[in-house]
Amino acid sequence: MNLVEGTLETDERRAVIQWALRDSAPRAAGACIQVGTLSDGWYVWHNGFGLRRFEDKAAAWLAVRSLMGRHTGRWEQVPTDPGPFLASFPPDGSRVLYDTAADDCLYDLWGDDSEATWDRFLAAFNKGESLRVTETHALLGGSIELIRYCDPLTGVERFAVHTAREEGVDWHVVDYPERGPAEAAYERSVRGNVDDERPFRSSDVVDVGVDRRSKPPADLYVHPSGWIMAADDKHEYIDIHGVPPRVSWPPAPPLRRPGPVSAMTTQPRDWDPVEVRVRDVTPAAWLRDDAELQPRSLALIALADGRRLLASAHDSGAHVWSTGDGAKLRTVSGHSEWVLAVALTVLSDGRVVLATGGKDHLARVWSAQDGAALVEIDWHQAPVNAVAWAYPPGDVPWLITGSDDARVRLWDVETQRSVGEFQVGSPRVDLVWSVAAAVLSDSSVCVVAGVEDFRAARIHVWNSFEQDRPAGERPRSHEFVLDCADSMSSVPAVAVATLVDRSFRVAAIAGSTVRIWDGHTGEVLRTLPAPGDGHGGDIALAVLPDLRVVVAAARGRETLVWEVESGAVIARFDDATASYPPVVSLVALPDGGLLLATGRGGGGPARLLQVDPRW
């Protein structure tokens, strides 16, 4: 039976009898029914359904029996009292239709059919008109909304304010007969739910602050699956469970075993190239005064289809460029402070991904094709100064990160689980400035880190790193110390490269010295004077098809390229500026040539050199 809500003046009503529900479910215990006379008939008042007028006593008593039948319990006669009815239907015409937490809403007084009645209201809300909306923090997923709708029990237009600060947890619905009071209630609800730690995503209340990014508070972590946990538990959870991948990460193909190779690179030999042709191939588009090409970090990569890409770091973003025409292919932005490091790798299916390390303590991974954010790692407690890639056969890529917190970490980018960690000293004292990695001929991974402790530069080399090997049994093959007493800076940069004769090379620059070691034996193969002068430097290695190893180093205004075994300088570039930091990247080309990228942060555009030695 549908009851029609009516408005009767108090002096028209004369209460005759009243009942209260007993022995019922706890939330329905407040149900009451009152019967009384009017000047021209009778009324029946239910504190869940409202008041209805009847012409005679018989019709009123039929209505009472119908209402009592809606409830499970025992009805007990009590003294007449308008209090329970005025609590549900106050003089301003408002009604609390639903409340998750409180027991004084109409839903609780609708008896055994409360769910069916509420469904009718929900259907009416869905058909209604949304007039105003505020979205709460993304972590909460709720909203505050003002809706114009038609009451399904009376057919009268009303205005409902829905407040669900946290979706599925709290929900309060109150409605009004007029829009004005409903507007005021909406704004009170919005202001009453302001949370500085979890600000609204959007709101039409103009003096309420919003944060559209809706980042979680520092003490909470939101797992990609939606699971929310304390930030302190995040890394333990990820190490155990991982995270759902945002992209398919194909494993690297099996390593192709080289055939017999003579031991031609163990000892340095004295030979120089017959001729070296050096061409400045910097795209004309880069020579404009473009701040984005004054990088803090550079990374070159040569693809199987002949394309060559350059990644650069500038301010809070990073860029991917075509080295052919100089076109900017992609810009990524997601760090809140400077991007300090970039690294590129190509997946086995041909896709290119970019890694960035930031002053904001984050490491991120991006798709170079569309700029999509793929991975965010916020494990470090200090700036991430260095990033590098390793791609073990049969596995997904590993990201290597180094930070001012004196740690080097290896990450499985698919699950974001740590597959290795190296402590190199005390946080904020021993600073990891540079990392490099390479897959060796036995499929193990070599990781190299350059660390400064304000007194000296130390180079750590971890060889034969295998994921399944316990952390305590992963030996550090070598630790080298570079004396920087004669230099203004001991900030080191490192590089590593593998050769098909199953050896590998480690190179470092710190202060005024460039040094190259045999990675297996730790033997020094070359000590070279660092180019130029100034603070810090950068270094890169490449291996030519005939096994010759080439090292490039930049410091101050100057960039030099040497053939390691002879120590011969095969290229020299003098930049017009000496801005800090100098950065360099180097790749070997299939035709035996080299592509060199060099730059100075804040000191002019990155430059490209094509180096073609003839031996």
ZAGUSE-944066 format. One line per 5 residues: number of its first residue (from 1); their letters; for each residue x negated, y negated, z negated of C-alpha. Coordinates in Angstrom, 1 decimal, padded with zeros to 4 digits, always signed. Example, Ala and Ser with C-alpha at 12.3 -4.5 7.8 and 13.67 -1.06 7.14 Angstrom:
2
1 = as = -012.3:+004.5:-007.8 | -013.7:+001.1:-007.1 $
***
This chain:
615
1 = mnlve = +000.0:+000.0:+000.0 | -001.4:-003.4:+001.0 | -000.9:-006.0:-001.7 | -000.5:-009.6:-000.7 | -002.5:-012.1:-002.9 $
6 = gtlet = -000.3:-014.9:-004.0 | -000.8:-018.1:-006.0 | +001.7:-018.7:-008.8 | +001.6:-021.6:-011.3 | +000.9:-020.4:-014.8 $
11 = derra = +004.2:-021.9:-016.2 | +006.2:-019.8:-013.7 | +004.9:-016.5:-015.1 | +006.3:-014.8:-018.2 | +004.3:-011.6:-019.1 $
16 = viqwa = +006.5:-008.6:-020.1 | +004.1:-005.7:-020.4 | +000.4:-004.9:-019.7 | -001.7:-001.7:-019.4 | -005.4:-001.0:-019.5 $
21 = lrdsa = -007.1:+002.0:-018.0 | -008.7:+004.5:-020.5 | -010.7:+007.7:-020.1 | -012.0:+006.7:-016.7 | -015.3:+006.4:-015.0 $
26 = praag = -017.5:+003.8:-016.8 | -017.5:+001.2:-013.9 | -013.7:+001.4:-013.6 | -012.9:+001.1:-017.3 | -011.9:-002.6:-017.0 $
31 = aciqv = -008.9:-002.0:-014.7 | -005.7:-003.7:-016.0 | -002.1:-004.2:-014.7 | +000.4:-006.8:-016.0 | +004.1:-007.1:-015.1 $
36 = gtlsd = +006.2:-010.2:-015.7 | +009.1:-012.3:-014.6 | +009.3:-015.3:-012.4 | +012.1:-017.9:-012.0 | +013.2:-016.0:-008.9 $
41 = gwyvw = +011.9:-012.5:-009.4 | +009.1:-010.3:-010.7 | +005.4:-010.2:-010.3 | +002.8:-007.4:-010.6 | -000.8:-008.5:-011.3 $
46 = hngfg = -003.8:-006.1:-010.9 | -007.3:-007.4:-011.7 | -008.7:-005.6:-008.7 | -006.1:-006.3:-006.0 | -004.6:-009.6:-007.2 $
51 = lrrfe = -001.0:-010.7:-007.8 | +002.1:-009.9:-005.7 | +005.7:-011.3:-006.0 | +008.7:-008.9:-005.9 | +012.4:-009.7:-005.6 $
56 = dkaaa = +013.6:-007.3:-008.3 | +012.5:-005.2:-011.2 | +012.8:-001.8:-009.3 | +010.4:-002.9:-006.6 | +007.9:-004.2:-009.1 $
61 = wlavr = +008.0:-000.9:-011.0 | +007.4:+001.1:-007.8 | +004.3:-001.1:-007.2 | +003.0:-000.5:-010.7 | +003.3:+003.3:-010.2 $
66 = slmgr = +001.5:+003.1:-006.9 | -001.4:+001.0:-008.4 | -001.7:+003.4:-011.4 | -001.9:+006.3:-008.9 | -005.1:+004.8:-007.4 $
71 = htgrw = -007.1:+005.4:-010.6 | -008.2:+008.5:-012.4 | -007.7:+008.1:-016.1 | -005.1:+007.3:-018.8 | -003.1:+004.1:-018.8 $
76 = eqvpt = -002.5:+002.6:-022.3 | -000.2:-000.2:-023.1 | -002.0:-003.2:-024.6 | -001.0:-006.8:-025.6 | -000.5:-009.1:-022.7 $
81 = dpgpf = -003.6:-011.2:-022.0 | -004.4:-013.1:-018.8 | -008.2:-012.9:-019.5 | -009.1:-009.8:-017.4 | -007.2:-011.2:-014.4 $
86 = lasfp = -008.6:-014.7:-014.6 | -012.1:-013.2:-014.8 | -011.6:-011.5:-011.4 | -009.6:-014.3:-009.8 | -010.8:-017.7:-011.4 $
91 = pdgsr = -009.0:-020.9:-010.6 | -011.4:-021.9:-007.8 | -010.2:-019.0:-005.8 | -013.6:-017.2:-005.7 | -013.9:-013.4:-006.0 $
96 = vlydt = -016.9:-011.3:-006.6 | -016.2:-008.5:-004.2 | -019.3:-006.4:-004.7 | -022.3:-006.4:-007.0 | -025.0:-003.7:-007.1 $
101 = aaddc = -025.9:-004.4:-010.7 | -022.9:-005.9:-012.5 | -019.7:-004.1:-013.6 | -017.3:-007.0:-013.1 | -016.7:-007.0:-009.3 $
106 = lydlw = -013.5:-006.1:-007.5 | -015.2:-003.0:-006.0 | -015.3:-001.4:-009.4 | -011.6:-002.1:-010.0 | -010.3:-000.6:-006.7 $
111 = gddse = -010.0:+002.8:-008.2 | -010.4:+006.1:-006.4 | -010.2:+004.4:-003.0 | -012.9:+001.9:-003.7 | -015.2:+003.2:-000.9 $
116 = atwdr = -012.5:+003.2:+001.7 | -011.4:-000.3:+000.7 | -015.0:-001.5:+000.8 | -015.4:+000.0:+004.2 | -012.5:-002.2:+005.4 $
121 = flaaf = -014.2:-005.3:+004.1 | -017.5:-004.3:+005.7 | -015.7:-003.9:+009.1 | -014.2:-007.3:+008.6 | -017.6:-008.9:+007.9 $
126 = nkges = -019.0:-007.3:+011.0 | -016.2:-008.8:+013.1 | -016.6:-012.2:+011.4 | -018.8:-015.1:+012.3 | -022.2:-015.6:+010.7 $
131 = lrvte = -022.4:-019.3:+009.8 | -025.8:-019.6:+007.9 | -028.6:-017.2:+007.3 | -031.8:-017.1:+005.2 | -034.3:-014.2:+005.7 $
136 = thall = -036.2:-013.1:+002.6 | -039.8:-012.0:+002.6 | -040.6:-009.2:+005.1 | -041.7:-007.1:+002.2 | -038.2:-007.3:+000.7 $
141 = ggsie = -036.3:-007.0:+004.0 | -033.2:-008.8:+002.7 | -031.2:-011.9:+003.6 | -028.7:-014.4:+002.3 | -025.8:-015.1:+004.7 $
146 = liryc = -022.6:-017.1:+004.9 | -019.8:-015.3:+006.9 | -016.4:-016.5:+008.0 | -014.1:-013.4:+008.0 | -010.4:-012.2:+007.7 $
151 = dpltg = -009.5:-010.5:+004.5 | -008.4:-007.0:+005.5 | -005.9:-006.8:+002.6 | -004.2:-010.1:+003.0 | -005.0:-011.3:+006.6 $
156 = verfa = -006.2:-014.6:+005.2 | -009.4:-016.3:+006.5 | -012.1:-016.5:+003.8 | -015.8:-017.3:+003.5 | -018.2:-014.7:+002.0 $
161 = vhtar = -021.7:-015.3:+000.7 | -023.8:-012.1:+000.9 | -027.0:-012.2:-001.2 | -029.4:-009.2:-000.7 | -032.8:-010.5:-001.8 $
166 = eegvd = -034.2:-007.0:-001.4 | -032.6:-004.7:+001.1 | -031.0:-001.6:-000.5 | -031.8:-002.7:-004.0 | -029.6:-005.7:-004.9 $
171 = whvvd = -026.5:-006.9:-003.1 | -024.0:-009.5:-004.4 | -021.0:-010.5:-002.3 | -018.7:-013.4:-003.4 | -016.0:-015.1:-001.2 $
176 = yperg = -014.1:-018.3:-001.3 | -010.9:-019.6:+000.3 | -012.6:-022.8:+001.6 | -015.9:-023.3:+003.5 | -017.1:-026.2:+001.3 $
181 = paeaa = -017.5:-024.3:-002.0 | -018.9:-021.3:+000.0 | -021.6:-023.6:+001.5 | -022.5:-024.8:-001.9 | -022.7:-021.2:-003.3 $
186 = yersv = -024.9:-020.2:-000.3 | -027.4:-023.0:-001.0 | -027.4:-022.2:-004.7 | -028.2:-018.6:-003.9 | -031.0:-019.6:-001.5 $
191 = rgnvd = -032.6:-021.9:-004.0 | -032.1:-019.5:-006.9 | -034.0:-016.8:-005.0 | -037.1:-018.8:-004.0 | -040.2:-016.8:-004.8 $
196 = derpf = -043.6:-018.5:-004.3 | -045.4:-015.1:-004.0 | -042.9:-013.7:-001.5 | -041.6:-016.8:+000.4 | -038.6:-016.6:+002.8 $
201 = rssdv = -039.3:-015.7:+006.4 | -036.8:-018.3:+007.6 | -034.1:-020.5:+006.1 | -031.7:-023.3:+007.3 | -031.9:-025.0:+003.8 $
206 = vdvgv = -034.3:-027.7:+004.9 | -036.1:-028.3:+001.5 | -037.0:-024.7:+001.0 | -040.4:-023.5:+002.1 | -040.9:-020.6:+004.4 $
211 = drrsk = -043.8:-018.5:+005.6 | -042.9:-016.8:+009.0 | -045.9:-014.5:+008.8 | -044.5:-013.1:+005.5 | -047.8:-011.6:+004.3 $
216 = ppadl = -047.6:-009.4:+001.2 | -049.0:-010.7:-002.1 | -052.6:-010.0:-002.8 | -051.7:-007.3:-005.4 | -049.5:-005.3:-003.0 $
221 = yvhps = -050.2:-003.2:+000.1 | -047.6:-002.2:+002.7 | -048.5:+001.0:+004.4 | -047.5:+001.1:+008.1 | -045.0:+003.8:+007.2 $
226 = gwima = -043.2:+001.2:+005.0 | -044.5:+002.6:+001.7 | -045.4:-000.1:-000.8 | -048.1:+000.3:-003.4 | -050.5:-001.6:-005.6 $
231 = addkh = -053.4:-002.9:-003.6 | -055.8:-001.2:-006.0 | -054.4:+002.2:-004.9 | -054.5:+001.4:-001.2 | -057.9:+002.8:-000.3 $
236 = eyidi = -057.5:+006.0:-002.3 | -054.1:+006.6:-000.6 | -055.6:+005.9:+002.9 | -058.6:+008.2:+002.2 | -056.1:+011.0:+001.3 $
241 = hgvpp = -053.3:+010.4:+003.8 | -054.6:+008.1:+006.5 | -052.2:+005.8:+008.3 | -049.9:+006.4:+011.3 | -051.9:+005.4:+014.5 $
246 = rvswp = -050.6:+002.4:+016.4 | -052.1:+003.7:+019.6 | -053.3:+007.0:+021.1 | -057.0:+007.5:+020.4 | -058.5:+010.0:+022.9 $
251 = pappl = -061.5:+012.1:+021.6 | -064.8:+011.7:+023.3 | -065.7:+014.4:+025.8 | -068.3:+017.0:+024.8 | -071.9:+015.8:+025.0 $
256 = rrpgp = -073.7:+016.7:+028.2 | -076.9:+018.5:+027.2 | -079.9:+017.1:+029.1 | -082.2:+019.4:+031.0 | -085.9:+019.7:+030.1 $
261 = vsamt = -087.6:+016.3:+029.8 | -091.3:+015.9:+029.3 | -092.4:+014.1:+026.2 | -093.2:+010.9:+028.0 | -092.1:+008.3:+025.4 $
266 = tqprd = -093.7:+009.4:+022.2 | -096.8:+007.2:+022.5 | -097.0:+003.7:+024.0 | -098.7:+003.4:+027.4 | -100.3:+000.5:+029.0 $
271 = wdpve = -098.3:-000.3:+032.2 | -096.7:-003.4:+033.4 | -094.0:-003.8:+036.0 | -095.3:-004.6:+039.5 | -092.6:-007.3:+039.9 $
276 = vrvrd = -089.7:-008.6:+038.0 | -086.9:-010.6:+039.5 | -084.9:-012.7:+037.0 | -081.7:-014.5:+038.2 | -079.4:-016.7:+036.2 $
281 = vtpaa = -076.0:-015.3:+037.0 | -074.0:-017.3:+034.5 | -070.5:-017.9:+036.0 | -070.0:-021.5:+037.0 | -066.8:-021.5:+034.9 $
286 = wlrdd = -068.9:-021.1:+031.8 | -071.2:-024.1:+032.4 | -068.4:-026.5:+031.4 | -068.5:-027.9:+027.9 | -066.3:-025.1:+026.5 $
291 = aelqp = -066.7:-024.6:+022.7 | -065.3:-021.0:+023.0 | -068.5:-020.1:+024.8 | -070.8:-021.2:+022.0 | -070.6:-017.9:+020.2 $
296 = rslal = -071.7:-016.6:+016.8 | -071.8:-013.1:+018.2 | -071.9:-011.5:+021.7 | -071.3:-008.0:+023.0 | -071.8:-006.8:+026.6 $
301 = ialad = -070.4:-003.6:+028.1 | -070.6:-002.0:+031.6 | -067.7:+000.0:+032.7 | -067.7:+003.1:+035.0 | -065.8:+001.1:+037.7 $
306 = grrll = -068.6:-001.4:+038.0 | -066.9:-004.2:+035.9 | -068.9:-005.9:+033.2 | -067.3:-007.5:+030.2 | -068.5:-009.9:+027.5 $
311 = asahd = -067.0:-010.4:+024.1 | -067.7:-013.6:+022.2 | -066.8:-014.9:+018.7 | -065.7:-018.4:+018.1 | -064.0:-019.9:+015.0 $
316 = sgahv = -061.1:-017.7:+013.9 | -060.7:-016.0:+017.3 | -062.6:-013.8:+019.8 | -062.5:-013.7:+023.6 | -063.2:-011.1:+026.3 $
321 = wstgd = -064.6:-012.5:+029.5 | -065.3:-011.1:+033.0 | -069.0:-011.6:+033.8 | -068.2:-011.7:+037.5 | -066.1:-014.8:+037.9 $
326 = gaklr = -066.2:-016.0:+034.3 | -062.5:-015.6:+033.8 | -061.2:-015.3:+030.2 | -059.4:-012.0:+030.2 | -058.1:-011.9:+026.7 $
331 = tvsgh = -058.1:-014.0:+023.5 | -057.3:-012.4:+020.1 | -056.6:-014.3:+016.9 | -055.8:-012.8:+013.5 | -058.6:-013.8:+011.1 $
336 = sewvl = -058.0:-016.6:+008.7 | -061.6:-017.7:+008.8 | -064.6:-017.5:+011.2 | -065.1:-014.4:+013.3 | -068.7:-013.4:+012.5 $
341 = avalt = -069.2:-010.3:+014.7 | -067.8:-008.6:+017.8 | -068.3:-005.2:+019.3 | -066.9:-003.5:+022.4 | -066.4:+000.2:+023.3 $
346 = vlsdg = -064.7:+002.0:+026.1 | -062.5:+005.0:+025.3 | -062.7:+008.3:+027.2 | -059.5:+007.4:+029.1 | -061.1:+004.1:+030.3 $
351 = rvvla = -059.4:+001.7:+027.9 | -061.5:-001.0:+026.3 | -061.2:-001.9:+022.6 | -062.7:-004.8:+020.7 | -063.8:-004.9:+017.1 $
356 = tggkd = -064.2:-008.1:+015.1 | -065.6:-008.8:+011.6 | -064.6:-011.9:+009.7 | -065.5:-014.2:+006.9 | -062.1:-013.4:+005.5 $
361 = hlarv = -063.4:-010.0:+004.5 | -061.5:-008.2:+007.3 | -062.5:-006.0:+010.1 | -060.0:-005.7:+013.0 | -059.6:-003.7:+016.2 $
366 = wsaqd = -057.8:-005.0:+019.3 | -056.8:-003.8:+022.7 | -058.9:-005.7:+025.3 | -056.1:-005.1:+027.8 | -053.2:-006.8:+026.1 $
371 = gaalv = -054.7:-008.2:+022.9 | -052.5:-006.0:+020.7 | -053.7:-005.6:+017.1 | -054.5:-001.9:+016.6 | -056.3:-001.6:+013.2 $
376 = eidwh = -056.9:-003.8:+010.2 | -059.4:-002.8:+007.5 | -059.5:-004.9:+004.4 | -061.6:-002.7:+002.2 | -064.6:-005.0:+001.9 $
381 = qapvn = -064.8:-007.5:-000.9 | -066.9:-010.1:+001.0 | -067.4:-011.4:+004.5 | -067.8:-008.7:+007.2 | -071.0:-009.8:+008.9 $
386 = avawa = -071.4:-006.9:+011.3 | -069.5:-004.3:+013.3 | -070.5:-001.6:+015.6 | -069.1:+001.5:+017.4 | -070.0:+005.2:+017.5 $
391 = yppgd = -068.1:+007.7:+019.6 | -068.9:+011.3:+018.5 | -068.2:+014.1:+021.0 | -064.7:+015.6:+020.3 | -063.8:+012.9:+017.9 $
396 = vpwli = -062.0:+009.5:+018.0 | -064.2:+006.4:+017.7 | -065.8:+005.4:+014.5 | -066.1:+001.8:+013.5 | -069.1:+000.8:+011.4 $
401 = tgsdd = -068.8:-002.3:+009.2 | -071.4:-004.2:+007.1 | -070.7:-006.8:+004.5 | -072.1:-009.2:+001.8 | -070.7:-006.6:-000.7 $
406 = arvrl = -073.9:-004.6:+000.0 | -072.1:-001.7:+001.7 | -072.0:-000.1:+005.1 | -068.8:+001.8:+005.8 | -067.8:+004.2:+008.6 $
411 = wdvet = -064.2:+004.4:+009.6 | -062.0:+006.8:+011.6 | -060.0:+004.2:+013.5 | -057.1:+006.6:+014.1 | -056.3:+007.2:+010.4 $
416 = qrsvg = -058.4:+004.3:+008.9 | -060.0:+006.8:+006.6 | -063.5:+006.2:+005.5 | -065.9:+008.9:+006.9 | -068.9:+007.6:+005.2 $
421 = efqvg = -070.2:+004.9:+002.9 | -073.7:+003.6:+002.1 | -074.6:+001.4:-000.8 | -077.7:-000.7:-000.1 | -078.0:-002.8:-003.3 $
426 = sprvd = -076.0:-005.3:-005.3 | -073.0:-007.2:-004.0 | -073.7:-010.8:-003.0 | -077.4:-010.2:-003.5 | -078.2:-007.6:-000.9 $
431 = lvwsv = -076.4:-008.8:+002.2 | -075.8:-006.6:+005.2 | -076.3:-008.9:+008.2 | -076.4:-006.4:+011.0 | -075.4:-002.8:+011.8 $
436 = aaavl = -075.9:-000.6:+014.8 | -075.0:+003.0:+015.6 | -075.7:+005.6:+018.3 | -074.7:+009.2:+019.0 | -077.8:+011.4:+019.2 $
441 = sdssv = -078.4:+014.4:+021.4 | -077.3:+016.9:+018.8 | -073.9:+015.1:+018.5 | -074.7:+013.6:+015.1 | -074.5:+009.9:+014.5 $
446 = cvvag = -077.3:+007.5:+013.6 | -076.4:+004.4:+011.6 | -078.9:+001.5:+011.2 | -078.4:-001.6:+008.9 | -080.4:-004.8:+008.4 $
451 = vedfr = -080.3:-006.0:+004.8 | -081.6:-009.2:+003.2 | -082.1:-009.7:-000.5 | -083.4:-013.3:-000.4 | -087.0:-011.9:-000.6 $
456 = aarih = -087.5:-009.5:+002.2 | -085.7:-007.8:+005.1 | -085.1:-004.1:+004.8 | -084.0:-001.8:+007.6 | -082.1:+001.4:+006.6 $
461 = vwnsf = -081.8:+004.3:+009.0 | -079.4:+007.1:+008.3 | -080.0:+010.0:+010.7 | -078.0:+013.2:+011.4 | -074.8:+011.8:+009.9 $
466 = eqdrp = -072.1:+014.4:+010.1 | -068.6:+013.8:+008.9 | -068.1:+017.2:+007.4 | -071.3:+017.0:+005.4 | -070.9:+015.9:+001.7 $
471 = agerp = -071.8:+012.3:+001.1 | -074.6:+013.2:-001.3 | -076.3:+015.4:+001.3 | -076.4:+012.8:+004.0 | -080.1:+011.7:+003.9 $
476 = rshef = -081.4:+008.3:+004.7 | -084.1:+009.1:+007.2 | -086.1:+005.9:+006.8 | -086.3:+002.6:+005.1 | -088.5:-000.1:+006.6 $
481 = vldca = -089.5:-003.4:+005.0 | -090.4:-006.4:+007.2 | -092.6:-009.0:+005.5 | -091.1:-012.4:+006.1 | -093.4:-014.4:+003.8 $
486 = dsmss = -094.5:-016.7:+006.7 | -091.0:-017.4:+007.8 | -088.2:-019.7:+006.7 | -085.7:-016.8:+007.0 | -085.6:-013.1:+006.3 $
491 = vpava = -082.2:-012.5:+007.9 | -082.6:-009.3:+009.9 | -080.8:-008.0:+013.0 | -081.0:-004.4:+014.2 | -080.4:-002.3:+017.3 $
496 = vatlv = -080.6:+001.4:+018.1 | -080.8:+003.3:+021.4 | -081.0:+007.0:+022.3 | -083.1:+008.7:+025.0 | -082.3:+011.8:+027.0 $
501 = drsfr = -085.5:+013.5:+025.7 | -083.6:+013.7:+022.3 | -085.6:+010.9:+020.7 | -084.2:+007.5:+019.7 | -085.5:+004.0:+019.0 $
506 = vaaia = -084.8:+001.6:+016.2 | -085.6:-002.1:+016.6 | -085.4:-005.1:+014.3 | -086.1:-008.8:+014.1 | -086.7:-010.7:+010.9 $
511 = gstvr = -088.7:-013.8:+010.4 | -091.4:-014.1:+013.0 | -091.6:-010.3:+013.7 | -090.0:-007.9:+016.2 | -090.7:-004.2:+015.5 $
516 = iwdgh = -089.7:-001.0:+017.2 | -089.9:+002.4:+015.5 | -089.5:+006.0:+016.6 | -086.3:+007.0:+014.9 | -087.3:+010.6:+014.1 $
521 = tgevl = -090.8:+010.0:+012.8 | -090.6:+006.4:+011.5 | -093.7:+005.7:+013.5 | -094.2:+002.0:+014.5 | -094.3:+001.9:+018.3 $
526 = rtlpa = -094.6:-001.8:+018.8 | -095.0:-005.0:+016.7 | -094.3:-008.1:+018.7 | -094.2:-011.8:+017.9 | -090.6:-013.1:+017.7 $
531 = pgdgh = -089.9:-015.7:+020.3 | -089.5:-019.4:+019.4 | -089.1:-020.6:+015.8 | -086.2:-021.4:+013.6 | -083.7:-019.6:+011.3 $
536 = ggdia = -082.8:-016.0:+012.0 | -082.7:-014.2:+015.3 | -080.9:-011.4:+017.2 | -082.1:-008.3:+018.9 | -080.8:-005.7:+021.5 $
541 = lavlp = -082.1:-002.5:+023.0 | -081.4:-000.8:+026.3 | -082.8:+002.3:+028.0 | -083.5:+002.4:+031.8 | -082.7:+005.4:+033.9 $
546 = dlrvv = -086.4:+006.4:+033.9 | -086.5:+006.4:+030.1 | -088.3:+003.1:+029.7 | -087.0:+001.3:+026.6 | -086.4:-002.5:+026.8 $
551 = vaaar = -085.9:-004.8:+023.9 | -084.5:-008.3:+024.0 | -084.9:-010.8:+021.1 | -083.6:-014.4:+020.7 | -084.8:-017.0:+018.1 $
556 = gretl = -084.7:-020.7:+018.2 | -084.4:-021.9:+021.9 | -086.2:-018.9:+023.4 | -085.1:-015.4:+024.5 | -087.7:-012.8:+025.5 $
561 = vweve = -087.4:-009.3:+027.0 | -090.2:-006.7:+026.7 | -090.8:-003.2:+028.0 | -091.5:-001.4:+024.7 | -094.3:+001.0:+025.7 $
566 = sgavi = -096.5:-001.5:+027.4 | -095.5:-004.5:+025.4 | -095.2:-006.5:+028.7 | -092.9:-009.5:+028.8 | -090.5:-008.9:+031.7 $
571 = arfdd = -088.2:-011.9:+031.2 | -088.1:-015.2:+029.4 | -085.3:-017.7:+029.0 | -085.6:-021.1:+027.3 | -082.2:-022.6:+026.2 $
576 = atasy = -081.8:-026.3:+026.1 | -080.7:-026.2:+022.5 | -081.9:-024.4:+019.3 | -078.6:-024.2:+017.5 | -078.0:-021.5:+014.9 $
581 = ppvvs = -077.3:-018.6:+015.2 | -079.0:-017.3:+018.3 | -077.3:-014.2:+019.7 | -078.2:-011.7:+022.4 | -076.8:-008.6:+024.1 $
586 = lvalp = -078.3:-006.3:+026.7 | -077.0:-003.4:+028.9 | -078.9:-001.2:+031.4 | -077.3:-000.9:+034.9 | -077.2:+002.2:+037.0 $
591 = dggll = -079.5:+000.7:+039.6 | -082.4:+000.3:+037.1 | -081.7:-003.4:+036.4 | -080.6:-005.1:+033.2 | -077.8:-007.6:+032.3 $
596 = latgr = -078.8:-010.0:+029.5 | -076.3:-012.3:+027.6 | -077.7:-014.9:+025.3 | -076.2:-017.8:+023.4 | -076.5:-020.2:+020.5 $
601 = ggggp = -073.5:-020.9:+018.3 | -072.5:-024.6:+018.7 | -075.3:-025.2:+021.2 | -074.0:-024.8:+024.7 | -072.4:-021.9:+026.6 $
606 = arllq = -073.4:-018.3:+026.7 | -075.8:-017.5:+029.6 | -076.1:-014.4:+031.7 | -079.4:-013.2:+033.3 | -079.8:-010.4:+035.8 $
611 = vdprw = -083.3:-008.8:+035.2 | -084.6:-006.4:+038.0 | -088.0:-005.0:+037.2 | -089.9:-002.9:+039.8 | -092.5:-000.5:+038.4 $
***
